Amino acid sequence: MKLRQIALLALTGVSISLAAAPSAAANKRQEERTQEILSRYEKTGESIYCLSLSSVRSTDVLDDHTILVTAQGGSVYMSELLGRCIGLGRERRYIHEATTNRMCRGDLIRVVSNFGTAIGSCSFGSFEKLKEISQAE
């Protein structure tokens, strides 16, 4: 009986190790993607509390901590989320339930799985304006 338990534990340990390996590789790819995208910009030090939803053209989830927002006219803002939004970097989908026509620091966002269920939540941080680094520099 003990031999079977040991064999089962050994097999379980192997399967857990194998399952964790892709996750570590995925995290590394996500970190590299985040760094590559952020390397195109420099922080300006200008932060705003809210963005008008009508001015938001797109959002790009970088990881569990960061969302880039492209606004009308091409302005880009970075929101460093208040707390880690577990699963956001993997799923790259969220719901923002706006009570006004603005996206503001402290607004709750919910991470949505590919099955459509909420799997985590966090809040927007302030929106810091980024400046694109020109290729001539």
KAPEMO-V539936 format. One record per helix or strand of 3 or more residues. SS is the DSSP state (a for helix, b for strand). FROM is the first residue (numbers start at 1). LEN is the number of residues. If there is no record, write none. Layout:
# KAPEMO-V539936
ss->{SS & SS}
from->{FROM & FROM}
len->{LEN & LEN}
This chain:
# KAPEMO-V539936
ss->{a & b & b & a & b & b & a & b & a & b & b & b & b & b}
from->{2 & 41 & 50 & 53 & 56 & 66 & 72 & 76 & 88 & 94 & 102 & 108 & 118 & 127}
len->{37 & 8 & 3 & 3 & 6 & 6 & 3 & 5 & 4 & 3 & 3 & 5 & 6 & 6}
